[in-house]
Amino acid sequence: MNAVMRKSANLLVILALLPLLAGCPHIDTLRVTPDRPEDLEALLKQNEFARIQGLLERHTELDTAGLQTVLDSHIGAYEDNTLADARTRESEGDLRAAIARLDDALSRLPSSTRLDDYKTALEARRTERLQETGRRELLARARYLVELRQLQHEKLQLESPGIAERWKHSTSQQEAGALGAELLACGQRALQQDELGSASACLRMAETLNNGPEVQSALAELASRSDSTRRVQDVPAPARSVRQANTGRQQSGQQNSRQQLLAQTEQALQQNDLVTARKTFHELEEKTGASNEIDAVKKRLEAAVKASVDGLTRQGDSLYRAEKVNEAITSWNHALELDPDNVNLHKRLARARKVLARLEELKSRQTTSP
């Protein structure tokens, strides 16, 4: 009797939740029982590829070559549309929305390496921007507090403080201590990442707000690092000034060239001109050393190239199956421009050219035969 009552109670709970679940935007179809063969068309329209895979595993008779061709076409189009949408949101600066879009798509198509790779690149980009935004916010709070404390000090010199003023002064002192500790941690992280400009900004402000042995130790390390980057080899005095001048001009020129190439790469990436982006980035790598900024651009470029190559390859496969061999070759050639060493693309092109050669041979025989 207790078991019957428990089952009835569970059923009532499920029925009570149905109206709530039906209103969830990410739930297109709610089923208590497994999907059935007659649900296949609806699942395909809703891009529920993970559920379709589960359905095919339970009903292997549905898993035909024709259905796989249809699935491949739908999956390719779904990936292309999702990536285009995510890139649009990224170009608008809304990385959170772009990643959420990819998360939703991956819940429907968890096996997609194109979507997963792009999401990984976006998450790395978001992490970098969050760190930079957090550092700027921290420095803005520090500058405000420094000015506030200066005004409080001036006011104390003009009149005796009341209870409210003493409380404000005490609060600002406590905030300066806490904020100084955050700035010290910010400077130490920047030192570890070899970002000397950011380290200097955080540590100088920490020194102003809450100076102490740890701050001075970090500043000493910063000074040592800065000196080492400017140090030149010990040469005779007459040659040193010439060497230093030449080195300075060379470093200045390298810096300008680096920023120009980096800007060109970023612009090409935003315009999805991946051939140009690869060319300028390779030149950038040859002329400059590694850095966090360059590594981040490299990850984004590699992810964009892989996504484009996968899409063009899939498009060529679809055209080839539709017997549009020339169009397929065009798509695969575009992919090969981005990934010249791709063995699978070379195999596809060789096979397609053989097919074209046989077709030409058959046409030639037909025209020459009586």
C-alpha positions in Angstrom: 0.0 0.0 0.0 2.9 2.4 0.9 4.5 1.7 -2.5 1.3 2.6 -4.3 1.0 5.8 -2.4 4.6 6.8 -3.2 4.1 6.1 -6.9 0.9 8.2 -6.8 2.7 11.0 -5.0 5.6 11.0 -7.5 3.1 11.2 -10.4 1.4 14.1 -8.8 4.7 15.9 -8.5 5.5 15.3 -12.2 2.1 16.6 -13.3 2.5 19.7 -11.1 5.9 20.4 -12.7 4.8 20.0 -16.3 3.4 23.6 -16.7 6.6 25.0 -15.2 8.9 22.9 -17.4 6.8 23.7 -20.5 7.6 27.4 -20.0 11.4 26.9 -20.0 12.9 28.3 -23.2 15.5 25.6 -23.6 13.0 22.7 -23.4 11.4 22.2 -26.8 9.9 18.8 -26.2 9.3 17.2 -22.8 9.0 13.4 -22.7 8.8 11.2 -19.7 9.2 8.1 -21.9 12.0 7.5 -24.4 11.7 9.1 -27.9 9.9 7.0 -30.5 10.6 6.4 -34.2 7.7 8.7 -35.1 9.4 11.5 -33.2 12.4 11.5 -35.6 11.2 14.2 -37.9 10.2 16.6 -35.1 13.6 16.0 -33.4 15.4 16.8 -36.6 13.5 20.1 -36.9 14.4 21.0 -33.4 18.1 20.1 -33.9 18.0 17.6 -31.1 20.9 15.6 -32.5 21.9 14.0 -29.2 18.4 12.6 -28.7 18.3 11.4 -32.4 21.6 9.5 -31.7 20.0 7.8 -28.7 16.9 7.0 -30.7 19.0 5.4 -33.5 20.9 3.3 -30.9 17.6 1.9 -29.6 16.2 1.4 -33.1 19.1 0.4 -35.3 16.8 -0.3 -38.3 16.4 3.5 -38.7 20.1 4.1 -39.0 20.4 4.0 -42.8 22.9 5.6 -45.2 20.2 7.9 -46.5 19.4 9.1 -43.0 23.1 9.6 -42.1 23.4 11.8 -45.2 20.4 13.9 -44.1 21.8 14.1 -40.6 25.3 15.2 -41.9 23.7 18.0 -43.9 21.6 19.2 -41.0 24.5 19.0 -38.6 26.8 21.0 -40.9 24.2 23.7 -41.4 23.4 23.8 -37.7 27.2 24.2 -36.9 27.6 26.9 -39.5 24.6 28.9 -38.2 25.7 28.5 -34.6 29.2 29.7 -35.4 28.0 32.6 -37.4 25.7 33.7 -34.6 28.4 33.3 -32.0 30.9 35.3 -34.1 28.4 38.1 -34.5 27.9 38.3 -30.7 31.7 38.2 -30.2 32.2 41.0 -32.7 29.6 43.0 -30.6 31.7 42.3 -27.5 29.1 40.1 -25.8 31.3 37.0 -25.1 28.9 35.8 -22.4 26.0 35.6 -24.9 28.3 33.9 -27.5 29.4 31.3 -25.0 25.9 30.7 -23.9 24.8 30.2 -27.5 27.6 27.6 -27.9 26.7 25.9 -24.7 23.1 25.5 -25.9 24.3 24.1 -29.2 26.7 21.7 -27.6 23.8 20.3 -25.4 22.1 19.3 -28.6 25.3 18.3 -30.5 27.9 17.3 -27.8 30.2 15.6 -30.4 30.9 18.7 -32.4 34.6 19.5 -32.2 34.0 22.7 -34.2 31.7 24.2 -31.6 33.8 22.9 -28.7 37.0 24.3 -30.0 35.5 27.7 -30.7 33.9 27.8 -27.2 37.3 27.0 -25.7 38.9 29.8 -27.6 36.1 32.2 -26.5 36.4 31.2 -22.9 40.2 31.9 -22.9 39.4 35.3 -24.5 36.8 36.1 -21.9 39.2 35.1 -19.1 41.8 37.5 -20.4 39.2 40.4 -20.7 37.9 39.7 -17.2 41.4 39.9 -15.8 42.1 43.2 -17.6 38.7 44.7 -16.7 39.2 43.6 -13.0 42.6 45.3 -13.0 41.2 48.5 -14.5 38.4 48.5 -12.0 40.8 48.0 -9.1 43.0 50.9 -10.2 39.9 53.1 -10.7 38.8 52.4 -7.1 42.3 53.1 -5.9 42.6 56.4 -7.6 39.2 57.5 -6.2 40.3 56.5 -2.7 43.6 58.3 -2.9 41.7 61.5 -3.9 39.2 61.0 -1.2 41.8 60.6 1.5 43.6 63.7 0.3 40.3 65.7 0.6 39.7 64.3 4.1 43.2 65.3 5.1 42.7 68.8 3.8 39.4 69.0 5.7 41.0 67.9 8.9 43.4 70.9 8.6 40.5 73.3 8.3 38.2 72.2 11.2 37.9 69.7 14.0 36.3 66.5 12.9 33.0 65.4 14.3 31.9 61.8 14.9 30.8 61.3 11.3 34.0 62.7 9.9 36.1 60.5 12.2 34.1 57.4 11.2 34.6 58.3 7.5 38.3 58.7 8.1 38.5 55.4 9.9 36.5 53.6 7.2 38.8 55.0 4.4 41.9 53.8 6.3 40.5 50.3 6.5 39.5 50.4 2.9 43.0 51.6 1.9 44.5 48.6 3.7 42.2 46.1 2.0 42.6 47.7 -1.4 46.4 47.9 -1.0 46.5 44.2 -0.4 44.4 43.6 -3.6 46.8 45.9 -5.6 49.8 44.0 -4.2 48.3 40.7 -5.3 47.5 42.3 -8.7 51.1 43.5 -9.1 52.6 40.1 -8.1 50.4 38.2 -10.6 51.4 40.7 -13.4 55.1 40.1 -12.5 54.6 36.3 -12.8 53.0 36.9 -16.2 55.9 39.2 -17.2 53.5 42.1 -17.7 55.7 44.9 -16.3 53.5 47.8 -17.2 50.5 46.4 -15.4 52.7 45.3 -12.4 54.1 48.9 -12.1 50.6 50.4 -12.2 49.3 48.1 -9.4 52.4 48.2 -7.2 52.8 52.0 -7.4 49.2 52.5 -6.3 49.7 49.9 -3.5 52.7 51.8 -2.3 50.6 55.0 -2.1 47.7 53.4 -0.3 49.3 50.8 2.0 53.1 50.7 1.8 54.9 47.8 3.5 57.8 45.3 3.2 55.9 43.1 0.7 55.2 46.0 -1.5 58.8 47.2 -1.5 60.0 43.7 -2.2 57.7 43.5 -5.2 58.9 46.9 -6.4 62.5 45.8 -6.1 61.8 42.8 -8.2 60.0 45.0 -10.8 63.0 47.4 -10.9 65.3 44.4 -11.4 63.2 43.0 -14.2 63.0 46.4 -15.9 66.8 46.9 -15.7 67.4 43.5 -17.2 65.3 44.3 -20.2 67.2 47.4 -20.8 70.7 46.0 -20.1 73.1 45.7 -23.0 76.3 43.8 -23.3 79.4 45.3 -21.7 81.3 47.0 -24.6 84.0 49.8 -24.7 82.7 53.2 -23.8 83.1 54.9 -27.2 81.1 52.1 -28.9 78.5 51.9 -26.1 76.6 55.1 -27.0 76.4 54.1 -30.7 75.3 50.6 -29.7 72.7 51.9 -27.3 71.4 54.4 -29.9 71.2 51.7 -32.5 69.6 49.3 -30.1 67.0 51.9 -29.1 66.1 52.6 -32.7 65.9 48.9 -33.5 63.7 48.2 -30.4 61.4 51.1 -31.3 61.1 49.9 -34.9 60.4 46.4 -33.7 57.8 47.6 -31.3 56.0 49.6 -34.0 56.2 46.7 -36.4 54.9 44.3 -33.8 51.9 46.5 -33.0 51.1 47.0 -36.7 51.2 43.3 -37.4 49.2 42.5 -34.3 46.5 45.1 -35.4 46.5 43.7 -38.9 46.0 40.1 -37.6 43.2 41.2 -35.3 41.4 43.1 -38.1 41.7 40.1 -40.5 40.3 37.9 -37.8 37.3 40.1 -37.2 36.7 40.2 -41.0 37.1 36.4 -41.1 39.9 36.8 -43.7 41.8 33.9 -42.3 44.3 33.6 -45.1 45.5 37.2 -44.4 45.3 36.6 -40.7 47.6 33.5 -40.9 50.1 35.4 -43.1 50.4 38.4 -40.9 50.5 36.3 -37.7 53.4 34.1 -39.0 55.3 37.3 -39.8 54.5 38.5 -36.3 55.8 35.3 -34.8 59.1 35.5 -36.8 59.8 39.1 -35.8 58.8 39.0 -32.1 59.1 36.6 -29.2 56.3 34.8 -27.3 54.0 36.7 -25.0 50.6 36.2 -23.4 49.0 38.6 -25.9 50.5 36.8 -28.9 49.6 33.4 -27.5 46.0 34.5 -27.0 45.8 35.7 -30.7 47.3 32.4 -31.8 44.7 30.4 -30.0 41.9 32.4 -31.5 43.4 32.1 -35.0 43.9 28.4 -34.7 40.4 27.9 -33.5 39.0 30.0 -36.3 41.1 28.2 -39.0 40.0 24.8 -37.7 36.4 25.8 -37.7 36.6 27.2 -41.2 38.5 24.1 -42.5 36.0 21.8 -40.9 33.1 23.7 -42.4 34.6 23.9 -45.9 35.5 20.2 -45.8 32.0 19.3 -44.7 30.5 21.5 -47.5 32.8 19.8 -50.1 31.7 16.4 -48.9 28.1 17.3 -49.2 28.6 18.7 -52.8 30.6 15.6 -53.7 27.8 13.3 -52.5 25.4 15.4 -54.7 27.7 14.7 -57.7 28.8 18.4 -57.9 32.4 17.4 -58.2 33.8 20.8 -59.4 32.0 22.7 -56.7 33.4 20.2 -54.1 36.9 20.7 -55.4 36.5 24.5 -55.0 35.4 24.1 -51.4 38.3 21.7 -50.6 40.8 24.0 -52.3 39.6 26.9 -50.1 40.1 24.7 -47.0 43.5 23.7 -48.3 44.6 27.4 -48.5 44.1 27.5 -44.7 45.6 24.1 -44.0 48.1 23.2 -46.7 49.3 20.0 -44.9 45.9 18.5 -44.4 46.3 14.9 -45.7 42.6 14.2 -45.8 42.0 17.2 -48.0 44.7 16.1 -50.4 43.2 12.6 -50.6 39.7 14.1 -51.3 41.1 16.3 -54.1 43.0 13.4 -55.7 39.9 11.2 -55.7 37.8 14.0 -57.2 40.3 14.7 -59.9 40.3 11.0 -60.8 36.5 11.1 -61.1 36.7 14.1 -63.4 39.4 12.5 -65.5 37.2 9.4 -66.0 34.2 11.5 -66.9 36.3 13.4 -69.4 37.5 10.1 -70.9 33.9 8.8 -71.2 32.8 12.0 -72.9 35.7 11.8 -75.3 34.9 8.2 -76.2 31.3 9.2 -76.8 32.1 12.0 -79.2 34.6 9.9 -81.2 32.5 6.8 -81.5 30.4 6.5 -84.7 
